């Protein structure tokens, strides 16, 4: 398992004139796949239902196709499921992140060694009091 304190990449895929796909949208899709519900996924990720719908709509516009399919039907029969496009997007994003992580690992490791030195440099300095004459 990777060290949670080690530097890591955070990737967003920018689609010119359309928007961006990043970890937030991917996490939402994964949570919908797990819970089979937009509202449960939103709660899982501590976001509003409205925010979840906005992210899903933006993702649909970027891809030009639906990433989820919903079915109405009341308390026990409603829900949501990923479409093939939604599943493909998650897969592609994870492959891109894995490839980028491997490509950057050497540089990330160098940052790990420098982390404590950088933190020391970045500490706020105490202000000196002016001497009274």
ZIGINOR-V439651 format. One record per helix or strand. SS is the DSSP state (2 for helix, 1 for strand). FROM is the first residue (numbers start at 0). TO is the last residue. If there is no record, write none. Layout:
{{SS	FROM	TO} {SS	FROM	TO}}
This chain:
{{1	11	14} {1	18	21} {2	22	34} {2	37	43} {2	48	62} {1	67	70} {1	78	81} {2	83	121}}
